[in-house]
């Protein structure tokens, strides 16, 4: 017998994984439009390049989901995410992002309803498993939104990532 809690948990897990899929599609569409130079371009020391955001999102997911929720070792080196200034092509970053978030979705999909309230401590923060998943999904949406904006600015084009509309 499925309880209301089980149904809500299943919906939360499903929506979380689908949102990550949607963001992966948008992210990949953007990176395929950018040159290597554009992927690593910064307008100033105060900005992150698209490449840095990719490394940051992957490190964040690894720390919060694979480590925090899934119990894997915490291997994140956060400062390296922001100090990188090249070294990976757009296609390599797409593969890294896709493999990282496929792994994250596998961990998320395996979470049972009763674990959602369990307390964990990714980044030394006391949060529930539900909050850790929610944090990662929201974080991906935030930074992919930035990548979309920067891609539009760099390409001076509409990316057609939303429902078709009259022009």
C-alpha positions, 0 to 999 in steps of 0.5 A: 500500500502506497502512503501519501508520504510515499507518493509525495516522496516519489513525486519530489524525487521524480521532479528533481531528476526531471529538472536536472534533465531539463537543465542538462539539455539547456546547458548542452545547447549553450555549450555547443554554441560557444567556442573554447575561448568563449567557454573560458572568457571572463570580463573581469576578476570578479566573474566566473567563466562558463567553464568555471560554473560547470566545474562548480556545479559538478563539484557541488553535486558531488559534495551534496548528493554523491557524498552527502546523500549517497555516502561517497568520499568527499573529494571536492576541491572547491577553490580549483573550480574557480581558479581554472582558466581553461584545459577542457573543451566545451565537449569535455565539459558537456561529458563531465556535466552529463556523467556527474548529473547522471550519477547524481540522478542515480543517487537521488532516484534511490532515496527512499521516502523515509530517508528524506528527513534524515540529517546529513552534513555536506559542507559541514551544514546540518540539512535533511536529505530532502534539503540537500537534493533541493539545494542542488537542483536549485543551484543547477537552475541558478547557474544554468540560467546564468550560462543561458544569459551569457550564451545569449550575450556572446552569440547575440542570438535567441537560443530557442530553449523555451516553447516556440513563440511568435517573433 
